[in-house]
């Protein structure tokens, strides 16, 4: 009988938003540690460049996580090509430019919610079904939350709401996954040094209305943290983890 914690089988992972930033770093770190990684994202050329850095364990796979058909195709391909799925990192996300609540357009709202929440749900649903049916069954899902899953930034109503909702999705998935050996956790990340956070060096709007630069930290630390979560045996789970720049103005923000 195969133990839940056995690593004798090939370990298969999907990382969304894997063409750049956090997703790229996590996918490469998993591959370097023996995982076969499907690097998913909308821009195939970016994925191919990232996969070439990650080596032969990386497989670029184009997918729009906001599109139900595209997600179904991705996970169907995973099942056909690899036969199972052990780990999903729901990383794909976006933000709209800062705007006052009453100046936030419905288009901006929908764009953020479709990617950060609906996209995470669609991938979770597909992965959950595959993990539930495979033999041996089970697997792990980790959602990329945010500091904004706990406290808001001014002018970021859509992003904040979407990330708070991801926390609910994490909790619900963790609950429903118990009977199928599916673990679910969330990593809340604050100020990694990526292209997305580069404007923080010039000044970011604070709760008191001022603009101040904020410290960042190396994305490799996020990759290390996700690898730790991924490699836990399925009878142990990190439900929530916060990884952040030590001096960022998080404690007391709001």
MARZA-272981 format. One record per atom (N, C-alpha, C): residue in one letter; y, z, x. Coordinates in steps of 0.2 Angstrom, whole numbers, padded with zeros to 4 digits, always signed. Example, Ala and Ser with C-alpha at 12.3 -4.5 7.8 and 13.67 -1.06 7.14 Angstrom:
! residues 2
A-0028+0039+0066
A-0022+0039+0062
A-0016+0039+0066
S-0011+0035+0064
S-0005+0036+0068
S+0000+0039+0064
//
This chain:
! residues 254
X-0006+0000+0004
X+0000+0000+0000
X+0006+0000+0004
X+0011-0004+0003
X+0017-0005+0007
X+0022+0000+0005
X+0025+0004+0010
X+0030+0009+0009
X+0036+0006+0007
X+0041+0009+0003
X+0047+0007+0001
X+0051+0006+0007
X+0050+0010+0012
X+0055+0010+0018
X+0052+0006+0024
X+0047+0002+0022
X+0044-0002+0027
X+0049-0008+0029
X+0049-0009+0035
X+0053-0015+0038
X+0049-0021+0041
X+0042-0021+0039
X+0038-0025+0042
X+0039-0032+0039
X+0041-0033+0033
X+0043-0039+0030
X+0050-0042+0032
X+0051-0048+0032
X+0058-0051+0034
X+0063-0048+0029
X+0068-0046+0032
X+0074-0043+0028
X+0079-0048+0026
X+0080-0049+0020
X+0084-0055+0017
X+0090-0052+0014
X+0096-0054+0016
X+0103-0052+0014
X+0107-0058+0011
X+0111-0056+0006
X+0116-0061+0004
X+0123-0057+0005
X+0128-0061+0009
X+0135-0058+0009
X+0139-0063+0006
X+0143-0061+0001
X+0148-0066-0002
X+0155-0065+0002
X+0159-0070+0001
X+0165-0070+0005
X+0164-0070+0013
X+0159-0073+0015
X+0156-0072+0022
X+0160-0077+0027
X+0164-0081+0025
X+0167-0086+0029
X+0173-0083+0034
X+0175-0077+0032
X+0181-0074+0036
X+0181-0067+0035
X+0185-0063+0039
X+0186-0056+0038
X+0180-0052+0038
X+0180-0047+0033
X+0175-0042+0033
X+0168-0045+0031
X+0168-0050+0027
X+0162-0053+0025
X+0158-0057+0032
X+0163-0060+0035
X+0160-0063+0041
X+0157-0058+0046
X+0161-0053+0047
X+0159-0048+0052
X+0153-0044+0050
X+0152-0043+0044
X+0146-0040+0041
X+0140-0044+0042
X+0141-0050+0040
X+0135-0055+0040
X+0133-0056+0047
X+0137-0057+0052
X+0135-0057+0059
X+0132-0051+0062
X+0134-0045+0060
X+0131-0039+0062
X+0124-0038+0059
X+0123-0040+0053
X+0117-0040+0050
X+0112-0045+0054
X+0114-0051+0055
X+0110-0056+0058
X+0108-0053+0065
X+0113-0050+0069
X+0111-0048+0075
X+0106-0042+0075
X+0105-0039+0070
X+0100-0034+0069
X+0094-0036+0065
X+0093-0042+0065
X+0086-0045+0063
X+0086-0047+0056
X+0091-0046+0052
X+0092-0049+0045
X+0092-0056+0045
X+0089-0059+0040
X+0091-0066+0038
X+0096-0066+0033
X+0102-0069+0034
X+0108-0068+0030
X+0110-0075+0027
X+0110-0075+0021
X+0113-0080+0017
X+0121-0079+0017
X+0125-0083+0020
X+0132-0082+0020
X+0135-0086+0015
X+0137-0083+0010
X+0140-0087+0004
X+0147-0087+0003
X+0150-0092+0001
X+0157-0093+0000
X+0159-0100-0003
X+0165-0101-0004
X+0168-0107-0007
X+0169-0112-0002
X+0171-0111+0004
X+0172-0116+0009
X+0167-0116+0014
X+0163-0122+0014
X+0157-0123+0018
X+0159-0124+0025
X+0164-0127+0027
X+0166-0128+0034
X+0167-0121+0037
X+0170-0116+0034
X+0171-0110+0037
X+0165-0106+0037
X+0160-0107+0032
X+0154-0104+0033
X+0150-0106+0038
X+0150-0113+0039
X+0146-0116+0045
X+0148-0113+0052
X+0155-0113+0052
X+0158-0110+0059
X+0155-0103+0060
X+0156-0099+0054
X+0154-0092+0055
X+0146-0091+0056
X+0142-0095+0053
X+0135-0095+0054
X+0133-0097+0061
X+0137-0102+0064
X+0136-0104+0071
X+0137-0098+0076
X+0142-0094+0074
X+0143-0088+0078
X+0137-0083+0077
X+0135-0082+0071
X+0130-0077+0070
X+0123-0079+0072
X+0122-0085+0073
X+0115-0087+0076
X+0110-0090+0071
X+0104-0091+0073
X+0099-0094+0069
X+0097-0090+0063
X+0099-0084+0062
X+0097-0080+0057
X+0102-0080+0051
X+0107-0084+0052
X+0112-0085+0047
X+0112-0092+0043
X+0112-0092+0037
X+0112-0098+0033
X+0118-0099+0029
X+0122-0104+0030
X+0128-0105+0026
X+0126-0108+0019
X+0129-0105+0013
X+0127-0107+0007
X+0133-0107+0003
X+0136-0113+0000
X+0142-0113-0004
X+0141-0110-0011
X+0146-0106-0013
X+0145-0103-0019
X+0152-0101-0021
X+0154-0102-0028
X+0160-0099-0031
X+0157-0094-0035
X+0159-0087-0033
X+0156-0082-0036
X+0159-0081-0043
X+0164-0084-0045
X+0167-0083-0052
X+0164-0088-0057
X+0160-0093-0054
X+0156-0098-0058
X+0149-0096-0060
X+0147-0095-0066
X+0140-0092-0068
X+0135-0097-0065
X+0136-0104-0066
X+0131-0109-0064
X+0130-0109-0056
X+0136-0108-0053
X+0136-0108-0045
X+0132-0102-0043
X+0133-0096-0046
X+0130-0090-0044
X+0122-0091-0045
X+0120-0093-0051
X+0113-0094-0053
X+0110-0099-0048
X+0113-0104-0046
X+0111-0109-0041
X+0110-0105-0034
X+0114-0101-0032
X+0114-0098-0026
X+0108-0093-0026
X+0107-0089-0031
X+0101-0084-0031
X+0094-0088-0032
X+0095-0093-0036
X+0089-0097-0036
X+0086-0100-0030
X+0091-0102-0026
X+0090-0105-0019
X+0087-0099-0015
X+0090-0093-0015
X+0087-0088-0011
X+0080-0086-0013
X+0078-0086-0019
X+0072-0085-0022
X+0067-0090-0019
X+0069-0097-0019
X+0065-0102-0017
X+0064-0103-0010
X+0069-0101-0006
X+0069-0102+0001
X+0066-0096+0005
X+0068-0090+0002
X+0066-0084+0006
X+0060-0080+0002
X+0060-0081-0004
X+0055-0077-0008
X+0057-0070-0011
X+0062-0068-0008
X+0064-0061-0010
X+0071-0060-0008
X+0074-0054-0010
X+0081-0052-0008
X+0081-0045-0007
X+0083-0042-0001
X+0083-0035+0000
X+0090-0032+0000
X+0095-0036+0001
X+0102-0033+0001
X+0107-0038-0001
X+0112-0036-0005
X+0117-0040-0007
X+0124-0036-0005
X+0128-0039-0002
X+0135-0036+0000
X+0140-0040-0004
X+0142-0037-0010
X+0147-0040-0014
X+0154-0039-0011
X+0156-0044-0007
X+0162-0044-0003
X+0168-0048-0005
X+0166-0054-0009
X+0171-0059-0011
X+0177-0055-0015
X+0183-0056-0013
X+0188-0053-0017
X+0195-0057-0015
X+0200-0055-0019
X+0206-0058-0019
X+0212-0054-0021
X+0218-0055-0020
X+0224-0051-0022
X+0229-0056-0024
X+0233-0055-0029
X+0239-0059-0030
X+0245-0056-0027
X+0250-0060-0025
X+0256-0057-0022
X+0259-0051-0026
X+0262-0046-0023
X+0265-0040-0026
X+0270-0042-0032
X+0269-0039-0037
X+0274-0040-0043
X+0274-0034-0047
X+0280-0033-0050
X+0281-0027-0055
X+0276-0029-0061
X+0274-0023-0064
X+0269-0024-0070
X+0271-0029-0075
X+0278-0028-0077
X+0280-0033-0082
X+0282-0040-0080
X+0281-0041-0073
X+0282-0048-0071
X+0275-0051-0068
X+0270-0047-0070
X+0263-0050-0068
X+0261-0055-0073
X+0259-0061-0071
X+0257-0066-0075
X+0250-0065-0077
X+0248-0068-0083
X+0241-0068-0085
X+0237-0072-0081
X+0240-0077-0078
X+0236-0081-0073
X+0234-0077-0067
X+0239-0074-0064
X+0238-0069-0058
X+0233-0064-0060
X+0233-0061-0066
X+0229-0056-0068
X+0221-0059-0068
X+0221-0064-0072
X+0214-0067-0072
X+0211-0069-0066
X+0215-0072-0061
X+0212-0074-0055
X+0209-0068-0051
X+0213-0063-0051
X+0211-0057-0047
X+0204-0054-0051
X+0205-0053-0057
X+0199-0050-0061
X+0193-0054-0061
X+0194-0061-0061
X+0188-0065-0061
X+0184-0065-0055
X+0188-0064-0049
X+0185-0064-0043
X+0182-0057-0041
X+0186-0052-0042
X+0185-0045-0039
X+0180-0042-0044
X+0180-0043-0050
X+0176-0039-0055
X+0170-0044-0058
X+0172-0050-0061
X+0167-0054-0064
X+0163-0057-0059
X+0166-0059-0053
X+0161-0062-0048
X+0156-0057-0045
X+0159-0050-0045
X+0154-0045-0042
X+0149-0044-0048
X+0151-0044-0054
X+0146-0043-0059
X+0140-0049-0059
X+0143-0055-0059
X+0138-0061-0059
X+0133-0060-0053
X+0135-0059-0047
X+0131-0058-0041
X+0126-0052-0042
X+0129-0047-0045
X+0125-0041-0046
X+0119-0042-0051
X+0121-0045-0056
X+0116-0047-0061
X+0111-0051-0059
X+0112-0056-0055
X+0107-0061-0052
X+0103-0057-0047
X+0106-0053-0043
X+0102-0050-0037
X+0098-0045-0041
X+0100-0041-0046
X+0096-0036-0049
X+0090-0039-0052
X+0091-0044-0055
X+0085-0048-0059
X+0080-0050-0053
X+0082-0052-0048
X+0077-0054-0043
X+0074-0048-0039
X+0078-0043-0038
X+0075-0037-0035
X+0070-0034-0040
X+0071-0034-0046
X+0067-0031-0051
X+0060-0034-0052
X+0060-0041-0051
X+0054-0045-0052
X+0050-0046-0046
X+0053-0045-0040
X+0049-0047-0034
X+0044-0041-0032
X+0040-0043-0027
X+0035-0039-0025
X+0034-0039-0017
X+0035-0033-0014
X+0037-0026-0017
X+0044-0026-0020
X+0045-0023-0026
X+0051-0023-0029
X+0056-0019-0026
X+0062-0020-0028
X+0068-0016-0026
X+0072-0019-0021
X+0078-0016-0019
X+0083-0018-0014
X+0089-0014-0015
X+0094-0016-0011
X+0100-0013-0011
X+0106-0017-0012
X+0111-0015-0016
X+0117-0018-0017
X+0123-0014-0015
X+0128-0017-0011
X+0133-0013-0009
X+0140-0017-0011
X+0144-0014-0015
X+0150-0017-0017
X+0156-0015-0012
X+0160-0020-0011
X+0166-0019-0007
X+0172-0017-0012
X+0173-0010-0012
X+0178-0007-0016
X+0185-0008-0013
X+0188-0003-0012
X+0195-0003-0009
X+0198+0004-0009
X+0202+0006-0005
X+0206+0012-0006
X+0209+0012-0013
X+0211+0006-0015
X+0214+0005-0022
X+0209+0006-0028
X+0203+0007-0026
X+0198+0009-0031
X+0199+0017-0033
X+0203+0020-0029
X+0205+0027-0030
X+0212+0028-0032
X+0216+0025-0028
X+0224+0026-0029
X+0227+0019-0028
X+0232+0018-0032
X+0236+0011-0032
X+0241+0010-0027
X+0242+0004-0025
X+0248+0002-0022
X+0253+0000-0027
X+0260+0001-0026
X+0265-0002-0031
X+0265-0010-0031
X+0265-0012-0037
X+0265-0020-0038
X+0259-0023-0038
X+0253-0019-0038
X+0247-0022-0037
X+0242-0020-0043
X+0245-0021-0049
X+0241-0019-0055
X+0235-0022-0056
X+0234-0029-0055
X+0228-0032-0056
X+0223-0030-0051
X+0225-0030-0045
X+0220-0028-0040
X+0218-0021-0041
X+0222-0016-0042
X+0220-0009-0043
X+0215-0009-0049
X+0217-0012-0055
X+0212-0012-0061
X+0206-0014-0059
X+0205-0020-0056
X+0199-0023-0054
X+0195-0019-0049
X+0198-0016-0045
X+0194-0011-0040
X+0192-0005-0043
X+0196-0002-0048
X+0194+0004-0052
X+0187+0002-0056
X+0187-0004-0059
X+0182-0007-0063
X+0176-0008-0058
X+0176-0010-0052
X+0171-0011-0048
X+0167-0004-0047
X+0171+0002-0046
X+0168+0008-0046
X+0164+0010-0052
X+0166+0008-0058
X+0162+0009-0064
X+0155+0004-0063
X+0156-0002-0061
X+0150-0006-0060
X+0145-0003-0055
X+0148+0000-0050
X+0144+0003-0045
X+0140+0009-0048
X+0143+0013-0051
X+0140+0019-0055
X+0134+0016-0060
X+0136+0011-0064
X+0131+0009-0069
X+0125+0006-0066
X+0127+0002-0060
X+0121-0002-0057
X+0116+0003-0054
X+0119+0008-0051
X+0115+0014-0048
X+0111+0017-0053
X+0114+0019-0059
X+0110+0022-0064
X+0104+0017-0066
X+0106+0011-0068
X+0101+0006-0071
X+0095+0004-0065
X+0097+0005-0059
X+0093+0003-0054
X+0087+0008-0052
X+0088+0014-0054
X+0084+0019-0052
X+0076+0018-0054
X+0075+0015-0060
X+0068+0014-0062
X+0065+0008-0058
X+0069+0004-0055
X+0066-0002-0052
X+0067-0002-0044
X+0068+0004-0041
X+0069+0005-0034
X+0075+0001-0031
X+0080+0000-0035
X+0086-0003-0033
X+0092+0002-0032
X+0094+0002-0026
X+0100+0007-0025
X+0106+0003-0025
X+0112+0006-0027
X+0118+0003-0026
X+0123+0008-0024
X+0128+0006-0019
X+0133+0010-0017
X+0139+0006-0016
X+0144+0009-0013
X+0151+0006-0013
X+0154+0008-0007
X+0158+0004-0003
X+0162+0005+0003
X+0169+0004+0001
X+0173+0009+0002
X+0180+0008+0001
X+0184+0008+0007
X+0187+0002+0008
X+0190+0001+0015
X+0197+0001+0015
X+0200+0004+0020
X+0207+0004+0021
X+0210+0002+0027
X+0213-0004+0026
X+0217-0007+0032
X+0213-0010+0038
X+0208-0014+0037
X+0205-0017+0042
X+0210-0022+0045
X+0209-0023+0052
X+0214-0028+0055
X+0211-0035+0054
X+0212-0038+0048
X+0210-0045+0047
X+0216-0049+0045
X+0215-0056+0043
X+0221-0060+0041
X+0224-0057+0035
X+0220-0055+0030
X+0223-0052+0024
X+0227-0047+0025
X+0226-0042+0030
X+0231-0036+0031
X+0236-0037+0036
X+0236-0043+0039
X+0241-0044+0044
X+0249-0043+0042
X+0251-0044+0036
X+0258-0042+0034
X+0259-0035+0034
X+0254-0031+0035
X+0255-0023+0035
X+0259-0021+0041
X+0258-0025+0046
X+0262-0024+0053
X+0270-0025+0052
X+0272-0029+0047
X+0279-0030+0046
X+0282-0025+0041
X+0278-0022+0037
X+0280-0018+0032
X+0277-0019+0025
X+0274-0014+0022
X+0271-0014+0016
X+0275-0009+0011
X+0275-0011+0005
X+0279-0007+0000
X+0275+0000-0001
X+0279+0005-0001
X+0276+0012-0002
X+0277+0015-0009
X+0274+0020-0011
X+0275+0023-0017
X+0282+0025-0019
X+0286+0027-0013
X+0293+0029-0014
X+0298+0023-0014
X+0295+0017-0014
X+0300+0011-0014
X+0302+0009-0007
X+0300+0012-0002
X+0302+0010+0005
X+0296+0005+0007
X+0298+0002+0012
X+0293-0003+0016
X+0292+0000+0023
X+0286+0001+0024
X+0284+0004+0031
X+0278+0000+0033
X+0277-0001+0040
X+0271-0004+0043
X+0266+0002+0043
X+0260-0001+0042
X+0254+0003+0042
X+0249+0002+0047
X+0245+0007+0050
X+0241+0005+0055
X+0234+0002+0052
X+0231-0002+0056
X+0225-0005+0055
X+0219-0003+0060
X+0213-0005+0058
X+0207-0003+0063
X+0203-0009+0063
X+0199-0009+0068
X+0194-0015+0070
X+0189-0016+0064
X+0188-0022+0062
X+0183-0024+0057
X+0176-0022+0059
X+0175-0022+0065
X+0168-0020+0067
X+0166-0014+0065
X+0170-0009+0064
X+0168-0002+0061
X+0166-0003+0054
X+0168-0008+0050
X+0166-0009+0043
X+0159-0012+0044
X+0158-0017+0048
X+0152-0020+0049
X+0146-0015+0051
X+0148-0010+0055
X+0143-0005+0057
X+0142+0000+0051
X+0147+0001+0047
X+0145+0006+0042
X+0141+0002+0036
X+0142-0004+0035
X+0138-0008+0030
X+0131-0008+0033
X+0130-0010+0039
X+0123-0010+0042
X+0120-0004+0041
X+0123+0002+0042
X+0120+0008+0041
X+0118+0009+0034
X+0122+0007+0029
X+0120+0008+0022
X+0114+0003+0020
X+0114-0003+0023
X+0109-0008+0022
X+0102-0006+0024
X+0102-0002+0030
X+0096+0000+0033
X+0093+0006+0031
X+0096+0010+0026
X+0093+0016+0024
X+0087+0014+0020
X+0082+0019+0020
X+0076+0018+0015
X+0078+0018+0008
X+0075+0015+0004
X+0077+0015-0003
X+0077+0022-0007
X+0074+0027-0004
X+0074+0033-0007
X+0080+0037-0005
X+0085+0034-0001
X+0091+0037+0001
X+0097+0032-0001
X+0102+0035-0002
X+0108+0030-0004
X+0115+0034-0002
X+0119+0029+0000
X+0126+0031+0001
X+0130+0029-0005
X+0131+0033-0010
X+0134+0030-0016
X+0141+0028-0015
X+0145+0032-0011
X+0152+0030-0010
X+0154+0032-0002
X+0157+0027+0001
X+0159+0029+0008
X+0166+0026+0009
X+0171+0030+0012
X+0177+0027+0014
X+0178+0026+0021
X+0180+0021+0023
X+0181+0019+0030
X+0188+0016+0031
X+0193+0020+0035
X+0200+0018+0035
X+0203+0019+0041
X+0209+0016+0042
X+0213+0018+0048
X+0215+0025+0047
X+0214+0029+0053
X+0215+0037+0052
X+0222+0039+0050
X+0227+0035+0052
X+0234+0037+0051
X+0237+0033+0045
X+0233+0029+0041
X+0236+0026+0035
X+0238+0031+0030
X+0243+0029+0026
X+0246+0034+0021
X+0242+0034+0015
X+0235+0037+0015
X+0231+0036+0010
X+0231+0043+0006
X+0229+0049+0010
X+0229+0055+0007
X+0236+0057+0004
X+0237+0058-0002
X+0243+0059-0005
X+0247+0053-0007
X+0244+0047-0007
X+0247+0041-0009
X+0247+0041-0017
X+0252+0038-0020
X+0252+0038-0027
X+0258+0041-0030
//
